[in-house]
Amino acid sequence: MSLLPTPPPSLRTVPATSTASSTVALRPVVVLPGLGNNTGDYRDMAMTLREGYGIPSVVARVSRVDWLRHCAALLSPGFWRGSLRPRPLLDWYLERVAEAVAEAKLLLEDGGSISLVGHSAGGWLARVYMEEFGMSRISLLLTLGSPHLPPPKGLPGVIDQTRGLLDYIEKNCAPAVYKPELKYICIAGRYIQGASLFGDFNDPSYDPMLVGEELNKIKLPAKFGDDKSLSSAPSLHARFVGQSYKQVCGQADVWGDGVVPEVSAHLEGALNISLDGVYHSPVGSDGTIRPWFGSAYVLKKWVHHLLT
């Protein structure tokens, strides 16, 4: 695990509470689901926060069907020009966040504040929410595998998957800060290293991808007359993942969480953290071999930021 810059004060012990509806001293957490996810995907994480650490959590109410609203963007000239704006396209999501924030504020003591925890697209949507609805009583934004940065322009084969949304956010949302009154913390996963779709299988400069702690290789027959019996190549999985990374950051042979490259999940000005062996999504995670950011033992690595 790498930390940039110096981590904040150490974890303090807080007794768990079984009643999330009572007035509490700890900051309540509002969880913002990622693209394609629903509220239920975060049930276990919210339960761990509540029962394991005494942190009441409200997950914004989102269903998978809700995301089909984005199909309307296909009718917008901005989609085809790559100049989409978050509003009104994402007003439905921002309203759900506003409802969850209002619910969390009911749990506050006088002078208290809340934390926003955004997963994947929920991280940059949290920034839109803070810009459009205000930051009243929000003291922490913590993002989990969120693609914050737009892809570089002019690279062959790279298409902005957000069709301009991240460009808009970069230009119009407040920059990240790490101050006592407002902290941005961006957590990236290093689950798998991608690879270029085509390349020299015998290039000694290429570091074969690692999945968790296991070396993942495909062995190819040696060329005729070669003294070596086998040669190493990036796996097909690494090449597939690499194409996903390339669409996000312009490079294929980088580390990431299987969906979002590490470099895109960090923001200048924030406290940026990378966690080894962490997968992107609760969907497809088994909590052990393929843990995601919200798996209990991974959450243990970052939960202290919610307690300080």
NUSE-549889 format. One record per residue (C-alpha): x, y, z; chain; residue number from 1. Coordinates in steps of 0.001 Angstrom, whole numbers, always signed. Example, Ala and Ser with C-alpha at 12.3 -4.5 7.8 and 13.67 -1.06 7.14 Angstrom:
<recs>
[rec [+12300; -4500; +7800]; "A"; 1] [rec [+13670; -1060; +7140]; "A"; 2] 
</recs>
This chain:
<recs>
[rec [+0; +0; +0]; "A"; 1] [rec [+1380; +3400; -914]; "A"; 2] [rec [+277; +6692; +620]; "A"; 3] [rec [+700; +10188; -832]; "A"; 4] [rec [+1141; +12579; +952]; "A"; 5] [rec [+1719; +11865; +4685]; "A"; 6] [rec [-1289; +10009; +6146]; "A"; 7] [rec [-3578; +11769; +8620]; "A"; 8] [rec [-3603; +10962; +12385]; "A"; 9] [rec [-3850; +7345; +13472]; "A"; 10] [rec [-7047; +5415; +13994]; "A"; 11] [rec [-8797; +5948; +17292]; "A"; 12] [rec [-10941; +3238; +18879]; "A"; 13] [rec [-14669; +3892; +18727]; "A"; 14] [rec [-17252; +1544; +20245]; "A"; 15] [rec [-19799; +177; +17807]; "A"; 16] [rec [-23409; +1204; +18047]; "A"; 17] [rec [-26349; -921; +17019]; "A"; 18] [rec [-28711; +1998; +16450]; "A"; 19] [rec [-28064; +3958; +13249]; "A"; 20] [rec [-31174; +6081; +13750]; "A"; 21] [rec [-30010; +7630; +17030]; "A"; 22] [rec [-28021; +10835; +17327]; "A"; 23] [rec [-24328; +9993; +16995]; "A"; 24] [rec [-20995; +11761; +17408]; "A"; 25] [rec [-19343; +10026; +14437]; "A"; 26] [rec [-19832; +11436; +10963]; "A"; 27] [rec [-22631; +9614; +9142]; "A"; 28] [rec [-21634; +8304; +5717]; "A"; 29] [rec [-23559; +8703; +2479]; "A"; 30] [rec [-22582; +6052; -93]; "A"; 31] [rec [-22899; +6981; -3767]; "A"; 32] [rec [-23249; +3906; -6042]; "A"; 33] [rec [-21231; +3512; -9214]; "A"; 34] [rec [-22438; +3237; -12787]; "A"; 35] [rec [-24645; +158; -13234]; "A"; 36] [rec [-24708; -619; -9513]; "A"; 37] [rec [-27699; -525; -7216]; "A"; 38] [rec [-28263; +182; -3544]; "A"; 39] [rec [-28149; -3494; -2595]; "A"; 40] [rec [-24591; -3888; -3892]; "A"; 41] [rec [-23404; -1810; -923]; "A"; 42] [rec [-25482; -3487; +1791]; "A"; 43] [rec [-22582; -5494; +3212]; "A"; 44] [rec [-20252; -2499; +3238]; "A"; 45] [rec [-22840; -340; +4994]; "A"; 46] [rec [-23432; -3116; +7523]; "A"; 47] [rec [-19703; -3409; +8221]; "A"; 48] [rec [-19440; +334; +8765]; "A"; 49] [rec [-22430; +341; +11101]; "A"; 50] [rec [-21904; -2843; +13094]; "A"; 51] [rec [-18129; -3008; +12995]; "A"; 52] [rec [-17237; +643; +13513]; "A"; 53] [rec [-20360; +2372; +14760]; "A"; 54] [rec [-20634; +4541; +11625]; "A"; 55] [rec [-24229; +5022; +10434]; "A"; 56] [rec [-24493; +4774; +6651]; "A"; 57] [rec [-27098; +5818; +4119]; "A"; 58] [rec [-26812; +4417; +592]; "A"; 59] [rec [-28366; +6546; -2142]; "A"; 60] [rec [-31392; +4722; -3546]; "A"; 61] [rec [-30440; +3613; -7052]; "A"; 62] [rec [-31603; +636; -9122]; "A"; 63] [rec [-29946; -884; -12184]; "A"; 64] [rec [-32930; +102; -14296]; "A"; 65] [rec [-32355; +3740; -13327]; "A"; 66] [rec [-29157; +3762; -15362]; "A"; 67] [rec [-31138; +3122; -18546]; "A"; 68] [rec [-32097; +6802; -18380]; "A"; 69] [rec [-28691; +7488; -19869]; "A"; 70] [rec [-29876; +6089; -23172]; "A"; 71] [rec [-31576; +9446; -23675]; "A"; 72] [rec [-28100; +10929; -24143]; "A"; 73] [rec [-27925; +9205; -27532]; "A"; 74] [rec [-30459; +11750; -28775]; "A"; 75] [rec [-28309; +14653; -27640]; "A"; 76] [rec [-25930; +16396; -30065]; "A"; 77] [rec [-23576; +16735; -27096]; "A"; 78] [rec [-23156; +12957; -26972]; "A"; 79] [rec [-21908; +12785; -30536]; "A"; 80] [rec [-19731; +15865; -30120]; "A"; 81] [rec [-18314; +14544; -26853]; "A"; 82] [rec [-19522; +17603; -24942]; "A"; 83] [rec [-22134; +16208; -22555]; "A"; 84] [rec [-22877; +18051; -19302]; "A"; 85] [rec [-24007; +16390; -16072]; "A"; 86] [rec [-27275; +18326; -15955]; "A"; 87] [rec [-30019; +17626; -16771]; "A"; 88] [rec [-28864; +14129; -17802]; "A"; 89] [rec [-27891; +13115; -14258]; "A"; 90] [rec [-30415; +15170; -12285]; "A"; 91] [rec [-32201; +11985; -11232]; "A"; 92] [rec [-28993; +10714; -9573]; "A"; 93] [rec [-28162; +14032; -7933]; "A"; 94] [rec [-31685; +14145; -6466]; "A"; 95] [rec [-31192; +10669; -4949]; "A"; 96] [rec [-27935; +11859; -3409]; "A"; 97] [rec [-29687; +14948; -2028]; "A"; 98] [rec [-32305; +12699; -410]; "A"; 99] [rec [-29604; +10491; +1153]; "A"; 100] [rec [-27673; +13534; +2399]; "A"; 101] [rec [-30844; +14946; +3993]; "A"; 102] [rec [-31429; +11593; +5710]; "A"; 103] [rec [-27845; +11497; +7000]; "A"; 104] [rec [-28092; +15057; +8344]; "A"; 105] [rec [-30948; +13958; +10602]; "A"; 106] [rec [-28390; +11876; +12496]; "A"; 107] [rec [-26088; +14805; +13218]; "A"; 108] [rec [-25442; +16537; +16477]; "A"; 109] [rec [-25146; +20318; +16449]; "A"; 110] [rec [-22038; +21316; +14544]; "A"; 111] [rec [-21525; +17843; +13091]; "A"; 112] [rec [-20713; +16928; +9517]; "A"; 113] [rec [-21111; +14026; +7104]; "A"; 114] [rec [-18832; +12040; +4797]; "A"; 115] [rec [-19509; +11196; +1163]; "A"; 116] [rec [-18108; +7873; -59]; "A"; 117] [rec [-18372; +7586; -3828]; "A"; 118] [rec [-17652; +4335; -5640]; "A"; 119] [rec [-16559; +4467; -9282]; "A"; 120] [rec [-18719; +7042; -11114]; "A"; 121] [rec [-20231; +7890; -7729]; "A"; 122] [rec [-16957; +9614; -6891]; "A"; 123] [rec [-17071; +12164; -9690]; "A"; 124] [rec [-20832; +12492; -9320]; "A"; 125] [rec [-20182; +13450; -5698]; "A"; 126] [rec [-18053; +16319; -6993]; "A"; 127] [rec [-20923; +17428; -9224]; "A"; 128] [rec [-23304; +17227; -6270]; "A"; 129] [rec [-21006; +19352; -4110]; "A"; 130] [rec [-20675; +21916; -6886]; "A"; 131] [rec [-24387; +22122; -7705]; "A"; 132] [rec [-26038; +21518; -4313]; "A"; 133] [rec [-23376; +22972; -2039]; "A"; 134] [rec [-20995; +21534; +537]; "A"; 135] [rec [-22947; +22456; +3652]; "A"; 136] [rec [-21921; +20116; +6499]; "A"; 137] [rec [-19828; +17899; +4209]; "A"; 138] [rec [-16294; +17540; +5559]; "A"; 139] [rec [-14984; +14503; +3658]; "A"; 140] [rec [-15196; +13089; +144]; "A"; 141] [rec [-13647; +9644; -122]; "A"; 142] [rec [-13669; +7978; -3533]; "A"; 143] [rec [-13171; +4297; -4327]; "A"; 144] [rec [-11896; +3445; -7803]; "A"; 145] [rec [-13373; +6596; -9348]; "A"; 146] [rec [-12187; +7639; -12831]; "A"; 147] [rec [-11632; +11325; -12087]; "A"; 148] [rec [-9615; +12380; -15116]; "A"; 149] [rec [-10740; +12628; -18753]; "A"; 150] [rec [-8693; +10581; -21215]; "A"; 151] [rec [-6020; +12410; -23205]; "A"; 152] [rec [-7227; +13760; -26520]; "A"; 153] [rec [-5902; +12880; -29949]; "A"; 154] [rec [-4749; +9336; -29231]; "A"; 155] [rec [-5721; +6753; -31851]; "A"; 156] [rec [-8243; +4224; -30625]; "A"; 157] [rec [-9149; +6209; -27486]; "A"; 158] [rec [-12763; +7346; -27113]; "A"; 159] [rec [-14013; +9237; -24083]; "A"; 160] [rec [-16503; +6830; -22543]; "A"; 161] [rec [-18187; +9668; -20631]; "A"; 162] [rec [-18645; +11698; -23829]; "A"; 163] [rec [-17337; +14890; -22263]; "A"; 164] [rec [-18683; +14588; -18713]; "A"; 165] [rec [-15251; +14266; -17112]; "A"; 166] [rec [-13970; +17172; -19201]; "A"; 167] [rec [-16794; +19295; -17812]; "A"; 168] [rec [-16084; +18221; -14237]; "A"; 169] [rec [-12368; +18912; -14544]; "A"; 170] [rec [-13071; +22425; -15802]; "A"; 171] [rec [-16063; +23365; -13636]; "A"; 172] [rec [-15854; +21535; -10315]; "A"; 173] [rec [-13770; +22751; -7388]; "A"; 174] [rec [-10261; +21270; -7249]; "A"; 175] [rec [-9451; +18621; -4675]; "A"; 176] [rec [-8114; +19755; -1311]; "A"; 177] [rec [-6902; +18136; +1873]; "A"; 178] [rec [-7644; +20565; +4685]; "A"; 179] [rec [-9060; +20163; +8196]; "A"; 180] [rec [-12442; +21559; +7124]; "A"; 181] [rec [-12691; +19542; +3883]; "A"; 182] [rec [-10697; +16479; +2867]; "A"; 183] [rec [-10583; +14680; -469]; "A"; 184] [rec [-9253; +11119; -258]; "A"; 185] [rec [-8917; +9099; -3466]; "A"; 186] [rec [-8324; +5352; -3214]; "A"; 187] [rec [-7173; +3308; -6204]; "A"; 188] [rec [-6887; -459; -6567]; "A"; 189] [rec [-3919; -2382; -7975]; "A"; 190] [rec [-5538; -5671; -8881]; "A"; 191] [rec [-4184; -6340; -12364]; "A"; 192] [rec [-1673; -4855; -14775]; "A"; 193] [rec [-2992; -4390; -18288]; "A"; 194] [rec [-1164; -5110; -21520]; "A"; 195] [rec [-1208; -3809; -25069]; "A"; 196] [rec [-3437; -5655; -27484]; "A"; 197] [rec [-507; -6333; -29794]; "A"; 198] [rec [+3177; -6416; -28949]; "A"; 199] [rec [+6379; -8373; -28750]; "A"; 200] [rec [+5783; -11407; -26596]; "A"; 201] [rec [+9518; -11697; -25875]; "A"; 202] [rec [+10111; -8055; -24924]; "A"; 203] [rec [+12292; -8294; -21767]; "A"; 204] [rec [+11130; -4855; -20604]; "A"; 205] [rec [+7570; -6072; -20118]; "A"; 206] [rec [+6653; -7125; -16599]; "A"; 207] [rec [+4066; -9948; -16902]; "A"; 208] [rec [+842; -9072; -15181]; "A"; 209] [rec [+167; -10044; -11612]; "A"; 210] [rec [-3272; -10945; -10331]; "A"; 211] [rec [-3224; -10595; -6567]; "A"; 212] [rec [+47; -12330; -5671]; "A"; 213] [rec [+12; -14913; -8446]; "A"; 214] [rec [+1999; -14627; -11638]; "A"; 215] [rec [-369; -15071; -14543]; "A"; 216] [rec [+1375; -16293; -17682]; "A"; 217] [rec [+543; -17979; -20958]; "A"; 218] [rec [+3269; -20267; -22257]; "A"; 219] [rec [+3813; -20287; -26003]; "A"; 220] [rec [+5770; -22819; -28071]; "A"; 221] [rec [+9327; -21726; -28759]; "A"; 222] [rec [+10297; -20580; -32229]; "A"; 223] [rec [+11987; -23143; -34382]; "A"; 224] [rec [+15702; -23269; -33559]; "A"; 225] [rec [+15318; -21355; -30279]; "A"; 226] [rec [+17202; -22885; -27365]; "A"; 227] [rec [+14431; -21879; -24967]; "A"; 228] [rec [+11578; -24345; -24603]; "A"; 229] [rec [+8929; -21815; -23635]; "A"; 230] [rec [+8373; -18055; -23779]; "A"; 231] [rec [+6185; -15806; -21640]; "A"; 232] [rec [+3372; -13599; -22849]; "A"; 233] [rec [+761; -11367; -21242]; "A"; 234] [rec [-2507; -13234; -20801]; "A"; 235] [rec [-5564; -12557; -22928]; "A"; 236] [rec [-7221; -11226; -19782]; "A"; 237] [rec [-4414; -8682; -19360]; "A"; 238] [rec [-4809; -7580; -22964]; "A"; 239] [rec [-8573; -7210; -22570]; "A"; 240] [rec [-8189; -5219; -19349]; "A"; 241] [rec [-5487; -3130; -20993]; "A"; 242] [rec [-7947; -1966; -23627]; "A"; 243] [rec [-10318; -854; -20876]; "A"; 244] [rec [-7518; +1070; -19175]; "A"; 245] [rec [-6506; +2658; -22478]; "A"; 246] [rec [-9975; +4141; -22961]; "A"; 247] [rec [-9727; +5762; -19532]; "A"; 248] [rec [-6128; +7014; -19351]; "A"; 249] [rec [-4658; +6497; -22822]; "A"; 250] [rec [-2329; +3665; -21754]; "A"; 251] [rec [-2851; -98; -21688]; "A"; 252] [rec [+189; -1383; -19783]; "A"; 253] [rec [-617; +225; -16429]; "A"; 254] [rec [-1892; -1039; -13108]; "A"; 255] [rec [-5497; -684; -12033]; "A"; 256] [rec [-8435; -2361; -10341]; "A"; 257] [rec [-9555; -4257; -13438]; "A"; 258] [rec [-11739; -1391; -14699]; "A"; 259] [rec [-10176; +1936; -13686]; "A"; 260] [rec [-6410; +2525; -13982]; "A"; 261] [rec [-4606; +3629; -10849]; "A"; 262] [rec [-3472; +6937; -12346]; "A"; 263] [rec [-7054; +7969; -13177]; "A"; 264] [rec [-8359; +7229; -9678]; "A"; 265] [rec [-6129; +9866; -8050]; "A"; 266] [rec [-6593; +13635; -7952]; "A"; 267] [rec [-4014; +16354; -7552]; "A"; 268] [rec [-4500; +18011; -4172]; "A"; 269] [rec [-6165; +14984; -2557]; "A"; 270] [rec [-4702; +12396; -218]; "A"; 271] [rec [-4086; +9635; -2773]; "A"; 272] [rec [-3882; +6006; -1678]; "A"; 273] [rec [-3249; +2789; -3648]; "A"; 274] [rec [-4223; -629; -2297]; "A"; 275] [rec [-2669; -3798; -3704]; "A"; 276] [rec [-4867; -6712; -4738]; "A"; 277] [rec [-8150; -4761; -4730]; "A"; 278] [rec [-10764; -5296; -7435]; "A"; 279] [rec [-13083; -2572; -8740]; "A"; 280] [rec [-16648; -3656; -8057]; "A"; 281] [rec [-18826; -5489; -5531]; "A"; 282] [rec [-20313; -7271; -8553]; "A"; 283] [rec [-17942; -10107; -9356]; "A"; 284] [rec [-16102; -9831; -6047]; "A"; 285] [rec [-15969; -12807; -3702]; "A"; 286] [rec [-14441; -10920; -768]; "A"; 287] [rec [-11373; -13182; -528]; "A"; 288] [rec [-9622; -14103; -3785]; "A"; 289] [rec [-11117; -11091; -5535]; "A"; 290] [rec [-11860; -8531; -2804]; "A"; 291] [rec [-13234; -5123; -3699]; "A"; 292] [rec [-12854; -1796; -1880]; "A"; 293] [rec [-15815; -2540; +407]; "A"; 294] [rec [-14797; -6069; +1418]; "A"; 295] [rec [-14396; -6215; +5192]; "A"; 296] [rec [-10631; -6658; +5354]; "A"; 297] [rec [-10011; -4068; +2617]; "A"; 298] [rec [-12364; -1574; +4248]; "A"; 299] [rec [-10269; -1980; +7403]; "A"; 300] [rec [-7376; -320; +5549]; "A"; 301] [rec [-9246; +2936; +4892]; "A"; 302] [rec [-12064; +3184; +7441]; "A"; 303] [rec [-9936; +5210; +9878]; "A"; 304] [rec [-10355; +8192; +7558]; "A"; 305] [rec [-14060; +8140; +8459]; "A"; 306] [rec [-13291; +8105; +12174]; "A"; 307] [rec [-10880; +11037; +12420]; "A"; 308] 
</recs>
